[in-house]
């Protein structure tokens, strides 16, 4: 399964040498910005972040939602349904990245569950795509082959795990052992009581 | 929908009852989280979430903090009530409680109360346990984001974190540095050498094995470092020259056929094109992209997105 960086203006700028347009000439001839707006735009004061993380099943039922940017609680269900609809309507050959409003969606399907991450324009889609997989591997480790039911019955624990991975919309930990350490310690203490 | 309304009624009753134990309160809080997740506000439970964080045992406390982080936002007045609890937990002898307090602080904290908590968090920067140092750095990152002037005086401590022997603490400091460098690259050019060295070590496999993801050493850390280098080397030949070697090395090493290595390659190429140009490196990067673009599975829609002035050149090989 491959993907397209077609929407990435900065990637287009990177491609141009293959097409026979010199990088230097793009930047220097007649003012850099005019000839290569893509590259310059990409470097302006962009906000690179994760906006939300959703786990929604094929029927559109939200199993987990985590927002890193303020979205009114009443607006969330419709956003989530819309997002899932978009992902469900994608064909198998299409890539896992969708332009949605003024940001992007990265989605991955695991059995009947979709994990969808909303990201800003300038975030690295592939890295988020793999972050989702890393997250699922962590869940598999903790729940021994995680299922949708595990998530439903352990919502608090899944949240605690996500809290270790993403904070303020940024990736803060990806080492599986370190992600699980606080939760395992909590479990141990809870057992002792 | 009726079910949820009924559930909310039940929760409302139970949180108000004096007979509800903390253990029960924890379960109720999770149910309240569910209701809110489905779009139904349960604001009567907010104060009880804070109470749970204050009075519950360790796991209950964590759920209380979780509920608070999900229910409230930065501007909520309720958050002020949390400050005392957080302060207390930060100074607990139980490290788990210190960790969760630092986690909550990194998620949301009232700007005006930063002075009250800053010294306690600063103290944690030199804690013997790496997880506490790491979380303290992330809390300070949060403070920098919401009130940069409040943390001006501790930039030297960020440097210490950057040089911390634990890679997790070092990685945490990179969040702060990415922000600082983005805003003012000139003041941090002297860090280029350190960043290059760190990237070289990561790419060279010097980190413990559990930092690997599918045999790739700390890929997200590599991406973070590449972004930092892009900001440092932009429009600066001297600084860029310091990084050409490690950029080439990153390009070479990330040759496996896995999504995550492509993610690193993408970021690496982006950096190469951002910093002062070096022709051999540009060629290698172009070759790399060429392999992406010419992959048999590529969606030809891509061609349609090329800006108009390039269209006539596209007709050829592609």
Interface residues (C-beta under 8 A of the other chain):
Chain A: X1 X2 X4 X5 X6 X7 X10 X11 X12 X13 X14 X15 X16 X17 X18 X19 X20 X21 X23 X24 X35 X38 X39 X42 X43 X45 X48 X62 X64 X65 X66 X70 X73 X74 X76 X77 X93 X94 X95 X124 X126 X127 X129 X130 X131 X134 X155 X156 X159 X160 X163 X164 X167 X168 X170 X171 X172 X173 X174 X175 X176 X177 X178 X181 X182 X185 X186 X187 X189 X190 X193
Chain B: X30 X33 X34 X36 X37 X38 X39 X41 X57 X58 X59 X62 X63 X66 X69 X70 X73 X96 X99 X100 X103 X106 X107 X131 X138 X141 X142 X145 X168 X171 X172 X175 X182 X210 X211 X213 X218 X219 X220 X221 X223 X227 X230 X234 X259 X260 X262 X263 X264 X266 X267 X269 X270 X273 X274 X277 X282 X283 X285 X286 X289 X290 X292 X293 X295 X297 X298 X299 X301 X302 X304 X305 X306 X307 X309 X310 X313 X314 X316 X318
